[in-house]
Amino acid sequence: MEELRKIPGMDTLLSKVEIKDLITSSNQDLVKYCIRKVLNELKEELKAGAKFPEQEIIVNRIREKKLTFKQKNLRKVINATGIIVHTNLGRVPFGEDMLREVMQQLRGYNNLEFDLAVGKRGSRNSHTGNILKYLTGAEDVLVVNNNAAAIMLILRAFAKDKEVIVSRGELIEIGGSFRIPDILAASDCNMVEVGTTNKTKVSDYQNAINHNTAILLKAHRSNYAIVGFTEEVSLKELVAIGKKNKIPVVYDMGSGLLSQTAYKAFKNEPDVKQCLKTGVDLLCFSGDKLLGGPQAGIIAGKKTLIAQLKKDPMLRALRVDKINIAFLETNCSYYLNNHELNSKNMLFRTLNQEPKELEQKAGNLQQKLLAFGIKTEVQSSKGQFGGGALPGEEIESTALCLSFIADSNKQRSRMAEQMHHALLQHKTPLLSILKKGKVYFDMLTLIEEDTDIVAGIIGETHKNVIE
C-alpha cells in the first residue's frame, strides 16, 4: 500500500529538532516509546483508509502522547451527585484535617514493623489493634486490605476443602460483579445453600449440618432489601445453632457501622458492638463505608481464631500498607470524641449538615452562577448513602437545577447531555446528575470551600456548550 510507505522511520523522526527537544525535556526511551505508539496507530488508520497526515501533525501527536505520561490518571473529582459513599469516586472522601494529621505520620520513616519499646522488629498488626478492640468490644482484631480479602482469609483458614453453609437469600453480589459464591469457590470451600431467596429457617441450617461442615456464614444484605413474604435466621439464632453443633459462625457485615448513633437512618443497620455481643465467633466489615475511613477489611472476634489468622501464610498477601494503617488509626481516633467525629470524619460531617446549611450553600452557588449569566432553580432533592450501604434510605437534601432554553425537548436534552459530559472533561472534573433533560448539582456532597471552584467550572463549561 502506497500510503504505508510514507510512514517515517524511527531515525528520521529522532533527527528532527522538535523531537530532540522532547528528548532533552524528558528522556530518549520515553520519546522512542511514544514514537512507536504513534506510528503503530498511524499504520492502523492508513489501513482503514485514512489519508497520510502532514509531518507536523505526526510530531504533535508524539508530543501529546508524551504529555499524557505527565498527567495523572487519578484526579480530584468534585462530587455533586448527593451520593456520600460513592464507590466510583473513592467512597468516603478524606478531609483536610485527616490528611494533615496523616502526613505527619507518613513523612519520612515510621515504625511500621518496629517495636520502639524493645528496639526490635514488631508487627504492623499492632498499630490499630488496641483502638479497634476498644471501639468494637472484640477480644482481638486483624486488618487486611479489604472486606473481600477478610472473608477469603477466614474461609481459607477454617474451611478449605470443607463445607460452608449460607442462606440463599444472602448470596449477595458486591461491586464489580464479585459474588459470595465466587469468593467461596476461590477460597477452596464447598458452598451449601439453604432456604430460599425470601425464606430461610433455623431448621434449614440444622438439617444441612454434617461432619464436613466447617463454618456457618451469614452475609448482611447491605446493598439491597427483601420485603414482603420473608423470613430469615437472626445472627443470635445462628450463633445458638453454631454453639449447639460446635461450629464457628462468621458474619460478613459489609458496611461496618461501629455503633448506633442518633442518626435515624442507622436504626435498622446492624452495628459491630451489638453483633459481637451475640457471641458470634468472627465478623468482618469494610473500613471505607460507614466507618468513614480508608479501604480496609477489619476482622473482629474471638482471640483464639484471630491468632490462627495471624499465622496464616495468606495474610502476607492480604496485609495493609503504612498508608492505610495511618489513615485507619487516625480515623478511629475521631471516634473517641464526638466533636472530632462530626467535624473531621467526612461521612458524619456530611450527614450532620442542617437543611439551612444546604439551602445556604445552594443560594451561594446560585448567586455566583448569576455572575456568569446562568440562571438556576433551587429544589429539594434526595441524597443517598451509597457504597452498597442502607439501600432504600434517602437523605433530605437541596440541589440546583440547570435547564436549557431550546426550540424542542430533544434539543434541550442534547444540551443537558453535552453539559453533563463536558463537566467531566474539565481539568477539575465535576460529576453532576443528568435527569430528564436537566442537570442537577446536589449540595449534600458539595464542600462549601469548593463553591467558587464549582461556579467557575460550571460557568466556563456552560459558555462552551451554548456556543
C-alpha positions in Angstrom: 0.0 0.0 0.0 1.5 3.3 -1.1 0.4 5.3 1.9 2.1 2.9 4.3 5.5 3.5 2.6 5.3 7.2 3.6 5.5 6.4 7.3 8.8 7.8 8.6 11.3 5.6 10.3 12.4 6.0 13.9 15.8 7.5 13.0 14.1 10.1 10.7 11.9 11.3 13.5 14.7 11.3 16.1 16.7 13.6 13.9 14.0 16.3 13.9 14.7 19.4 16.1 11.2 19.1 17.8 11.8 15.5 18.8 15.3 16.3 20.0 13.7 19.0 22.3 11.3 16.4 23.6 14.2 14.1 24.5 16.0 17.0 26.3 12.9 17.7 28.4 12.4 14.0 29.3 14.4 11.0 28.1 15.1 9.2 24.9 13.5 5.9 25.9 10.2 7.6 26.6 10.2 9.5 23.4 11.0 6.3 21.4 8.2 4.6 23.1 5.8 7.4 22.1 7.0 7.4 18.6 6.4 3.7 18.2 2.9 4.0 19.7 2.0 6.9 17.3 3.5 5.1 14.2 1.5 1.9 15.1 -1.7 4.0 15.4 -1.0 5.7 12.1 -0.4 2.4 10.4 -3.8 1.1 11.5 -5.5 4.4 10.5 -4.0 4.2 7.0 -5.0 0.6 6.6 -8.6 1.8 7.4 -8.4 4.3 4.6 -7.2 7.5 6.3 -5.1 10.0 4.3 -1.5 10.4 5.3 -1.1 13.4 7.7 1.4 16.3 7.5 4.7 15.7 9.3 3.9 18.4 11.7 0.7 16.5 12.8 2.8 13.4 13.4 5.2 15.4 15.6 2.4 17.0 17.5 0.8 13.5 18.2 4.1 12.3 19.6 4.4 15.4 21.8 0.8 14.9 23.0 1.5 11.2 23.7 4.5 12.1 25.8 2.5 14.7 27.8 -0.1 12.1 28.8 2.6 10.4 30.9 2.9 13.5 33.0 -0.8 13.8 33.5 -2.1 11.8 36.5 -4.9 9.4 35.8 -6.1 9.5 39.4 -7.5 13.0 39.7 -9.6 15.1 42.1 -13.3 14.9 41.2 -15.9 17.2 42.7 -19.0 15.1 43.7 -22.3 16.9 43.1 -24.4 13.7 43.0 -25.6 13.6 46.6 -24.2 10.1 47.0 -21.9 10.2 50.0 -20.1 6.8 49.9 -19.6 6.9 46.1 -17.7 3.7 45.2 -16.7 5.1 41.8 -15.3 8.2 43.3 -13.2 6.6 46.1 -16.0 6.1 48.6 -15.8 8.4 51.7 -13.5 11.4 50.9 -10.7 12.4 53.2 -10.9 15.9 54.9 -8.2 18.4 55.3 -7.8 17.6 59.0 -7.3 13.9 58.4 -4.8 14.5 55.5 -2.8 16.9 57.6 -2.6 14.5 60.6 -1.7 11.5 58.5 1.0 13.3 56.6 2.8 13.8 59.9 3.0 10.0 60.3 3.9 9.3 56.8 6.6 12.0 56.2 9.9 10.2 56.3 10.3 6.9 58.1 7.9 5.4 60.7 7.7 2.4 63.0 5.6 0.2 60.7 7.2 -3.0 61.8 9.5 -1.8 64.6 8.7 -2.1 68.3 10.0 1.1 69.8 9.6 -0.2 73.4 12.1 -3.0 73.0 14.1 -1.8 70.0 13.4 -4.9 67.9 11.2 -5.9 65.0 7.5 -5.6 65.7 4.2 -6.2 63.9 2.2 -3.9 61.6 -0.9 -5.5 63.1 -0.3 -3.8 66.4 -0.9 -0.2 65.4 -4.7 -0.3 65.1 -5.3 -3.3 67.4 -5.9 -1.6 70.7 -8.1 1.2 69.5 -10.2 -1.2 67.3 -10.6 -3.6 70.2 -11.8 -0.7 72.4 -14.2 0.6 69.7 -15.7 -2.8 68.8 -15.5 -4.6 72.1 -13.8 -7.5 70.4 -11.4 -9.9 72.0 -9.0 -9.2 69.1 -8.9 -7.6 65.7 -7.0 -8.1 62.5 -6.9 -5.7 59.5 -6.4 -6.7 55.9 -6.6 -4.8 52.6 -10.4 -5.0 52.0 -13.5 -6.9 53.2 -13.4 -9.4 50.3 -9.9 -10.3 51.4 -11.1 -10.6 55.0 -13.8 -13.1 54.2 -11.4 -15.0 51.9 -8.8 -15.3 54.6 -11.3 -16.6 57.1 -12.8 -19.2 54.7 -9.4 -20.5 53.6 -8.1 -20.7 57.2 -11.0 -22.5 58.6 -13.0 -24.1 55.8 -10.6 -25.1 53.0 -12.0 -28.3 51.3 -14.9 -28.3 53.7 -18.5 -27.1 53.6 -19.8 -23.6 54.4 -23.5 -23.2 54.9 -25.1 -20.0 53.8 -28.7 -18.8 53.1 -29.8 -18.4 49.5 -31.2 -15.1 50.4 -27.7 -13.9 51.4 -25.7 -14.9 48.2 -25.1 -11.2 47.5 -23.1 -9.6 44.7 -20.9 -6.7 45.7 -19.4 -4.0 43.3 -17.5 -5.1 40.3 -19.6 -8.4 39.9 -17.9 -10.1 42.9 -20.3 -12.6 44.3 -20.3 -14.6 47.6 -20.4 -17.9 45.7 -17.3 -16.9 43.7 -15.4 -15.9 46.8 -16.2 -19.2 48.4 -15.1 -21.1 45.4 -11.8 -19.0 45.2 -11.3 -19.9 48.9 -11.5 -23.7 48.1 -14.7 -24.1 50.0 -17.8 -26.1 49.2 -20.9 -23.9 49.5 -24.1 -25.4 50.8 -27.1 -23.2 50.1 -30.1 -23.5 52.5 -33.5 -22.0 52.4 -35.0 -20.0 49.6 -34.4 -16.5 48.3 -37.1 -15.0 50.6 -37.3 -17.5 53.4 -34.7 -19.3 55.5 -35.5 -21.1 58.8 -33.4 -22.4 61.7 -34.3 -25.9 60.6 -32.7 -25.3 57.2 -29.3 -24.8 58.8 -29.8 -27.6 61.3 -30.7 -30.1 58.6 -27.7 -29.2 56.4 -25.1 -29.6 59.1 -22.9 -32.7 58.9 -19.4 -33.9 59.8 -17.8 -31.8 57.0 -19.4 -28.5 58.0 -16.7 -26.0 58.9 -18.5 -22.6 59.0 -22.0 -21.2 59.3 -21.8 -18.0 57.2 -24.2 -15.0 57.4 -23.9 -12.1 55.0 -25.6 -8.8 55.6 -27.7 -7.7 52.7 -26.2 -4.2 52.7 -26.9 -3.2 49.1 -30.5 -4.4 48.7 -33.6 -5.3 50.7 -36.1 -8.2 50.5 -39.6 -7.2 51.6 -43.0 -8.9 51.7 -43.3 -12.7 52.5 -39.9 -13.1 54.1 -38.2 -14.9 57.0 -34.5 -15.1 58.0 -32.5 -16.6 60.8 -31.1 -13.8 63.0 -27.5 -13.7 63.9 -28.4 -14.5 67.5 -30.3 -17.6 66.4 -27.4 -18.7 64.1 -24.9 -18.3 66.9 -27.1 -20.6 69.0 -27.0 -23.2 66.2 -23.3 -22.8 66.0 -22.7 -23.4 69.7 -25.0 -26.3 69.8 -23.1 -28.0 67.0 -19.7 -26.6 67.9 -19.3 -24.9 64.5 -17.9 -21.3 64.2 -20.3 -18.6 63.0 -18.9 -15.9 60.7 -20.8 -12.7 59.9 -19.9 -10.7 56.8 -21.3 -7.3 57.9 -20.1 -5.4 54.9 -20.9 -1.7 55.7 -19.3 -1.6 59.2 -21.3 0.7 61.4 -19.4 0.7 64.7 -22.2 1.6 67.0 -25.6 3.2 66.9 -25.8 6.9 66.7 -28.6 9.5 66.9 -28.9 9.4 63.1 -32.2 7.8 62.5 -31.3 6.0 59.2 -28.9 3.8 61.2 -31.7 2.4 63.4 -32.1 -0.8 61.3 -28.5 -1.2 60.4 -26.5 -3.8 62.4 -23.6 -2.4 64.3 -20.4 -4.1 65.2 -20.7 -3.8 69.0 -24.2 -5.3 69.2 -23.3 -8.1 66.7 -20.3 -9.1 68.8 -22.5 -9.3 71.9 -24.4 -12.1 70.3 -21.3 -14.3 70.7 -20.5 -14.5 67.0 -17.1 -16.1 66.5 -15.9 -13.7 63.8 -17.3 -10.8 61.8 -15.7 -8.6 59.2 -16.5 -5.3 57.6 -15.2 -2.5 55.4 -13.1 0.4 56.5 -14.3 2.8 53.8 -18.1 2.6 54.1 -20.0 3.6 57.3 -16.7 3.7 59.3 -15.7 6.6 57.0 -12.1 5.6 56.7 -9.7 4.1 54.1 -10.1 0.9 52.2 -9.6 -2.0 54.7 -11.1 -5.3 55.8 -11.5 -5.4 59.5 -11.9 -8.9 61.2 -13.1 -8.8 64.8 -13.9 -11.6 67.2 -12.6 -14.5 69.3 -8.9 -14.2 70.2 -8.1 -17.8 69.5 -9.4 -17.6 66.0 -7.7 -14.2 65.2 -4.5 -15.8 66.4 -4.8 -18.5 63.8 -5.5 -15.9 61.1 -2.4 -14.0 62.1 -0.3 -17.1 61.5 -1.9 -17.9 58.1 0.6 -17.6 55.2 -2.1 -15.9 53.1 -2.1 -12.9 55.4 1.2 -11.6 53.9 -0.5 -11.3 50.5 -3.5 -9.5 52.0 -1.8 -7.2 54.5 -2.3 -3.4 54.6 0.5 -0.9 54.0 1.6 2.0 56.1 -0.7 4.4 54.3 -3.9 2.6 55.1 -2.7 1.9 58.6 -2.1 5.6 59.2 -5.5 6.6 57.8 -7.3 3.9 59.7 -5.7 4.7 63.0 -6.3 8.4 62.6 -9.9 7.9 61.6 -10.5 5.6 64.5 -9.1 8.2 66.9 -12.0 10.5 65.9 -14.5 8.0 67.4 -13.0 8.9 70.8 -14.5 12.4 70.6 -17.9 13.2 69.2 -16.9 16.7 68.1 -13.9 15.3 66.1 -16.0 12.6 64.6 -18.6 15.0 63.4 -16.1 17.6 62.1 -13.2 15.5 60.8 -14.8 12.3 59.6 -16.3 13.4 56.2 -19.1 10.8 56.4 -20.5 12.2 59.6 -19.7 15.8 58.8 -21.8 15.4 55.6 -24.6 13.7 57.4 -24.8 16.3 60.1 -25.4 19.2 57.7 -28.6 21.1 58.7 -31.2 21.8 56.0 -30.5 25.5 56.3 -26.8 24.9 55.6 -27.7 23.0 52.4 -30.1 25.8 51.3 -27.5 28.5 52.1 -24.9 26.5 50.1 -27.3 26.3 47.1 -28.1 30.0 47.4 -24.4 31.0 47.4 -23.7 28.9 44.3 -26.8 30.2 42.6 -25.6 33.8 43.1 -22.1 33.0 41.9 -23.5 31.5 38.7 -25.6 34.6 38.1 -22.3 36.4 37.6 -21.8 34.1 34.6 -25.3 34.9 33.3 -26.5 31.4 34.3 -29.9 31.1 35.9 -30.7 28.0 38.1 -33.5 26.9 40.3 -33.2 25.7 43.9 -35.1 22.4 44.5 -35.4 19.8 47.3 -33.7 16.6 46.5 -32.9 13.1 47.9 -29.3 12.1 48.7 -28.1 8.6 49.3 -25.6 6.8 51.5 -24.2 4.8 48.5 -21.4 2.2 48.6 -23.9 -0.6 49.0 -25.0 0.7 52.4 -28.5 1.3 53.6 -30.5 0.5 50.4 -33.7 2.5 50.1 -32.7 5.1 52.7 -32.9 8.6 51.4 -31.3 11.8 52.9 -33.1 15.1 52.6 -31.1 17.5 50.6 -31.1 20.5 48.3 -30.0 20.8 44.7 -29.5 23.4 42.0 -31.3 22.6 38.7 -29.8 23.9 35.5 -32.0 23.7 32.4 -31.5 25.0 28.9 -33.6 27.2 26.6 -34.1 25.5 23.2 -36.7 25.0 20.5 -37.5 21.4 21.4 -37.3 19.0 24.2 -34.9 16.9 22.2 -32.5 19.8 21.7 -32.8 20.7 25.5 -31.9 17.1 26.4 -29.0 17.1 24.0 -27.6 20.3 25.5 -28.0 18.9 29.0 -26.1 15.7 28.0 -23.4 17.8 26.4 -23.1 19.9 29.7 -23.0 16.8 31.9 -20.2 15.2 29.8 -18.3 18.4 29.3 -18.2 18.9 33.1 -16.4 15.6 33.4 -13.8 16.6 30.8 -12.9 19.8 32.7 -9.3 19.8 34.2 -11.1 19.5 37.6 -13.9 17.1 36.7 -17.4 17.8 38.2 -19.8 14.9 38.4 -23.4 16.1 38.3 -26.8 14.4 37.9 -28.3 14.2 34.4 -32.1 13.6 34.6 -34.9 14.2 32.2 -33.1 16.8 30.1 -31.8 18.8 33.1 -28.5 18.9 35.0 -28.6 18.9 38.9 -25.9 19.7 41.4 -26.7 18.2 44.8 -25.5 20.2 47.8 -25.2 17.3 50.2 -21.8 16.2 48.8 -20.5 19.6 47.7 -18.0 21.1 50.1 -18.6 24.7 50.9 -15.0 25.6 50.3 -15.3 24.4 46.7 -18.2 26.7 45.8 -16.0 29.2 43.9 -14.3 26.5 42.0 -17.6 24.8 41.1 -19.1 28.1 39.9 -16.0 28.7 37.7 -16.2 25.1 36.3 -20.0 25.4 35.5 -19.6 28.9 34.1 -16.7 28.0 31.8 -18.4 24.8 30.6 -21.8 26.3 30.1 -20.3 29.0 27.9 -18.7 26.4 25.6 -21.9 24.3 25.4 -24.3 27.1 24.5 -21.8 28.5 21.9 
